[in-house]
């Protein structure tokens, strides 16, 4: 089965995609009643009943932070582009676009599309939304800035040095949008289907009470395939109905989608067996039984979830026994003491891939060669692998350098991020303590929100965490380890690395694709050589899909599931 799953995942390799940062799409312990009746639309058509793994707290594109929320937002709103079945950027609200010779000016020509209240979708809707995004500078504001979108003046606005009306986006008329960049971005059209770049109807938004946008059907306005029908932030269910005025309505076959939050994989399987849910995700412990069950095996589909689980280490003297994890040899010892193959085979068990690179496999491919950036999982074998002898050698070097014989650290992890996470944490603890005499790794479970808060505020020793790619380029990971980046949870700093990233985003290599690719490998080697993180595995999803359901598109980046071509037979 593992071989079959690996082949399926290899077939998911996407070329030239942008990613979706589900920024750590999270599981949830919030359950729902699996016996609730399936939903039907007002026209009598059956809604597609879909499992969500976490509660949707906001449908505001500037406040949403997880993959489930992004999925629902993308059901309801179209950006300038959308994904095709292979993940490439194709026209959506923009029916075409022009690119200047220097690659720094995009002119998008908008089609005739409507908001659900009848207003036309205009270029000004994008100007308003993007300015709001950099003004609020929430979790995804960084996507406008240098290193990702490179939108002119975005960084200056987010740092308070310029006003939002200087952002490099203008509406030359109602149907023409001009975007100016500080440097070329080869994947820019693909960025446009990430929700941070979606439009907002300014008149509608301004007429709402402050802070209420996206909190109910009455405070949310769609221009996409579906309209929000029922929703309360944090509730265990929400529903969408088909938008009859969608510009591409003829493509949309579903009368609606009914989402149910199911935190337990057991409950998900029960709901699927009882025909309450048509699409669910099960955990690894259930995959083998599903494979051997004649009623389920044909309904099982393994897809790349996109994100990578890894360990991050606090390298400051605030933590880890006065900063002992700032010692590179100690971090290398821990990384090489972990048996990743055992973890994916015995604890995750859903087709996830053991990972030995800082950039995970199967989401970013070279535009010139088509080769997966991380196809070679042995390229950093000198620094990352399962080698107890090497791990103990690193440990002895660390003991000598630090002048101590024992270490005691605490590893934090989420207790609402998926059924297997606690088991993975326990496996890491056992392996590290068994293979590294003198090292104690205590475990501290907590909610995902608490874990993130501790990492962001440098209040931890070791964290079991994950990151989902926002766009299909290695930079979606490598940008995290730049000095003072908000996602650089280890507070690592390396001037050589910072220069490489600058050269690849706004400097010497931005117009030389192959040179940029080579430089990114050099940067990744620095991350691995210094064990800034210990990569663990790249996650897969084991999906059960009801008979008759077809056309659901699965992607490892940006938007994990898309329903515009889905139908129920």
PyMOL commands that set and color helices and strands:
alter all, ss='L'
color gray80, all
select helices_A, chain A and resi 2-10+67-76+123-136+141-144+154-158+164-166+188-191+195-197+202-206+217-219+249-251+265-273+284-292+297-299+320-326+328-336+340-348+388-402+421-435+448-456+475-481+495-505+513-529
alter helices_A, ss='H'
color red, helices_A
select strands_A, chain A and resi 48-52+81-83+89-91+94-99+105-110+169-173+176-180+226-230+237-242+256-261+279-282+300-313+353-354+407-414+439-446+462-467+533-545+549-550+553-554+561-562+567-568
alter strands_A, ss='S'
color yellow, strands_A
deselect
rebuild
show_as cartoon
